[in-house]
Amino acid sequence: MASLSYVLSHPSHVLSPQTPPIESNPKYILYSSSSQCRHPISLLRSNLNRMALVGQRLRRGTQRKQICASIADVSLEKSTENVQLPKGDVWSVHKFGGTCVGNSERIKNVAEVIVSDDSEMKLVVVSAMSKVTDMMYDLINKAQSRDKSYESALDAVREKYKSTAHDLLDGEELASFLSQLHHDIDNLLAMLQAIYIAGHAMESFTDFVVGHGELWSASLLSAVIRQRGFDCKWMDTREVLIVNPTSSNQVDPDFSESARRLERWYSKNSAKIIIATGFIASTHQNIPTTLKRDGSDFSAAIMGALLTSRRVTIWTDVDGVYSADPRKVKEAVVLKTLSYQEAWEMSYFGANVLHPRTIIPVMQYDIPIIIRNIFNLSAPGTTICRQTVDEESESLVSFVKGFATIDNVALINVEGTGMAGVPGTANAIFGAVKDVGANVIMISQASSEHSVCFAVPEKEVKAVAEALKSRFRQALEAGRLSQVAVVPNCSILAAVGQRMASTPGVSATLFNALAKANINIRAIAQGCTEYNITVVVRREDSIKALRAVHSRFYLSRTTIAMGIIGPGLIGATLLEQLKDQASVLKEDFNIDLRVLGIISSKSMLLCDEGVDLTNWRELQGERGETADMERFVQHVHQNHFIPNTVLVDCTANPDIASHYYNWLRRGIHVITPNKRANSGPLDQYLKLRALQRQSYTHYFYEATVGAGLPIISTLRGLLETGDKILRIEGIFSGTLSYIFNNFTSGKSFSDIVSEAKQAGYTEPDPRDDLSGTDVARKVIILARESGLKLELADIPVENLVPEPLRASASAEEFMQQLPRFDVELTRKRQEAENAGEVLRYVGVVDVENKRGFVEMQRYKNDHPFAQLSGSDNIIAFTTTRYRTQPLIVRGPGAGAQVTAGGIFSDILRLASYLGAPS
């Protein structure tokens, strides 16, 4: 093996066994044997400059022999005719990432894409094969740590490219590639051995080692294309791209010097197809370096600018740029176009688009960047370009292009009255942040200058807070500053769109969507350009917030997580209606209702993605668990992929109704036909309604009074438009409506009750209907909606169950004894008929006299209440506007279908409030 001093001063020229003896090779200057006793780190430092000498003698020769993956010190032996570099639309630039060239089959696909491009000239930038760059960094780390396994790890890299070459190449191309591959691996082994001894590798040596993956990929791909009969050469971009390292772990391209070197390179290596290495470059001293994060994309953009190409296509494994992270928002859509500024903003805020610096080189020449999927060539991708005003349709979507999030951040709030009007305070704050090397992601300050709030990565917040407390110790002790507060566990959400600046209401829509999802905003920032609006939310609300705003701007469906409580007759009918309408709601109305859970009194069915409503009964039997209401609610509500949650209570259970208040406080919407909450104790009702008015959480209960009839909404409409309610009178029970509509001459009351029971109009025990309690609950609900503060006990009710039968042991016994009491009701009916009237069982809200009652009354045969048939309900609103002729609402007021339909209507009303198009 060559001496350590030789390796460190000429890392790419460790001699192979075929190399002439060192003594006969005067180009190589070696240390004397005594110099090898110097400390390895000292050698590393003292010989860094010698790498520049190596870089100045980069190898050139015929392209078929240009498989070199090291910076070779070989003189040009073959003169070539100088060819002028063409520029402009004749060129198209492509970039293929590591995933695109991850194996031999994918490399074949890449070659097919390249040769299928009809552009006159093509320059293709390639990355190392998938995972190879990480493997190369791992080699360095192992060698520095004096872990001998770097040798076997390097063999794994060799084997990866060797096996791939055998799959793709044959003959001279294969032999040439493998020869150079083995030569490069031997050289790298010698360098790693030196690093192993030194226990340290300088950045330049690290950059030199890790760049080999790109060199081998470019060499291999060019050989594949040549083997197919095309004119193709490959470029080691360290010969062309010259950069200036900066203090911020980045590099700035030197475009003028790079352009000169590109022209010089092309004059001796002209070809229709050029395969160039991504990621790597050189300094002005010809020391190898890299373009740092997302360097291959940057390489392609720089090359596109140097050639002023017609376009730069970045090939990835996704269909384009999405409106939001598809892993968090399943309904995210691929954007057709983005402006340079929009792409810049979205990438800064964490979207998987491009690194912001990638966009800079192409902007000045208006070169479009196209993001496409190598695995889905039919997808057109996303074009990033300079957009004109009329390129997009005038819709809400065009104003906000997409959303992105940054997680794991913390807020720091520097607050105090002593900050106001004091010059230099902000400079002192951010000077302290700079001193600890922290990155400020977002800044927000009120115009009062009372506080400055900014976001930093959570891993840096402790150091920043300590630095600020140290810097402002005196001000804190004197009280000029009140606190340096840290708010941990935050996420940043950004809405991005170039046309937001000229569009009123975008901010309002954004904040409204977050409010309706019950998400609190901790900080807000927006620049005067208005390309983005940035808000800070709790980390646990990050995905929920992203889904909420994405849904609100019509970029995806309004999705609601639903929990169905009580899959009895009404609940089961609702599930059937949801199943039948699901596809129509999704396709025509952009509403996605997902039932994540169904719970009965004994068991529950939970599903993360949504219960299959075609066979939910079978699933409940197979996968049902013991009912646990708290766990059920937790499951439905804590699905972070769905921002809105609604619980639908289809029971008449007072215990379930007692949970409504806590559910609403947790941001869960509630929809129910259950009358218990609204007809229960007045103080609890008022507390529930007050909470509803104070928040964006909705509580809908249309079906509590008229099943599917719009009674509650009609009453609210009258009140909200300034009308004054005088009296509400109605037949509120479908069961009692049926009974009295059919209680005519020739039929006894008990016969009609028996008939109604057999037809399914009554409860299993008809006394529940005949007692009038259900009607009284509806009356008290309407009374309270009208502003009366009444308790259920304040409503006198005429009970149609004969007093002796109220204590009957069973419904069967009651039905057997009921005929004994037919005489009294038959007499009352006959008296009414003799007077040209009918009997009806009604509930009345007398708003003027602040009372309500339920009783049997007589109405003239021409009265609307006398015209009913079947089980219809009818409600008359007498108001200031409708005094002489009351407003009538009439229709079916009982039955599973119409009640479920009323609940369904409330669900759709909720969806509309949450952003679904109406």
Secondary structure as UniProt FT lines:
FT   HELIX           4..9
FT   TURN            11..12
FT   TURN            17..18
FT   HELIX           22..24
FT   TURN            26..27
FT   HELIX           33..37
FT   HELIX           40..46
FT   TURN            47..49
FT   HELIX           50..55
FT   TURN            56..57
FT   HELIX           63..65
FT   TURN            89..90
FT   STRAND          91..96
FT   TURN            98..101
FT   HELIX           104..116
FT   STRAND          121..126
FT   TURN            130..131
FT   HELIX           132..144
FT   TURN            145..146
FT   TURN            148..149
FT   HELIX           150..168
FT   HELIX           171..198
FT   HELIX           203..210
FT   HELIX           212..227
FT   TURN            228..229
FT   STRAND          232..235
FT   HELIX           237..239
FT   STRAND          242..245
FT   TURN            247..248
FT   STRAND          251..253
FT   HELIX           255..268
FT   STRAND          273..277
FT   STRAND          280..282
FT   TURN            284..285
FT   STRAND          288..290
FT   TURN            293..294
FT   HELIX           295..307
FT   STRAND          312..316
FT   TURN            326..328
FT   TURN            330..331
FT   STRAND          337..339
FT   HELIX           340..348
FT   TURN            349..350
FT   HELIX           356..363
FT   TURN            364..366
FT   STRAND          369..373
FT   TURN            374..375
FT   TURN            377..378
FT   STRAND          382..385
FT   HELIX           389..391
FT   HELIX           396..399
FT   STRAND          402..415
FT   HELIX           417..419
FT   TURN            420..421
FT   TURN            423..424
FT   HELIX           425..435
FT   TURN            436..437
FT   STRAND          442..445
FT   TURN            447..448
FT   STRAND          451..457
FT   HELIX           458..460
FT   HELIX           461..471
FT   HELIX           473..478
FT   STRAND          483..496
FT   HELIX           498..502
FT   TURN            504..505
FT   HELIX           506..516
FT   TURN            517..518
FT   STRAND          523..526
FT   TURN            528..529
FT   STRAND          532..538
FT   HELIX           539..541
FT   HELIX           542..552
FT   TURN            553..554
FT   STRAND          558..565
FT   HELIX           569..589
FT   STRAND          591..599
FT   STRAND          603..606
FT   TURN            613..614
FT   HELIX           616..623
FT   STRAND          625..626
FT   HELIX           629..637
FT   TURN            640..641
FT   STRAND          644..649
FT   HELIX           654..657
FT   TURN            658..659
FT   HELIX           660..665
FT   TURN            666..667
FT   STRAND          669..671
FT   HELIX           676..679
FT   HELIX           682..694
FT   STRAND          699..700
FT   HELIX           703..706
FT   TURN            707..708
FT   HELIX           711..720
FT   TURN            721..722
FT   STRAND          725..731
FT   HELIX           734..741
FT   TURN            745..746
FT   HELIX           749..758
FT   TURN            759..760
FT   HELIX           767..770
FT   HELIX           773..785
FT   TURN            786..787
FT   HELIX           792..794
FT   HELIX           803..805
FT   TURN            806..807
FT   HELIX           811..817
FT   HELIX           818..821
FT   HELIX           822..834
FT   TURN            835..836
FT   STRAND          837..846
FT   TURN            847..850
FT   STRAND          851..860
FT   TURN            861..862
FT   HELIX           864..867
FT   TURN            870..871
FT   STRAND          872..879
FT   TURN            881..882
FT   STRAND          887..892
FT   HELIX           896..913
FT   TURN            914..915
//
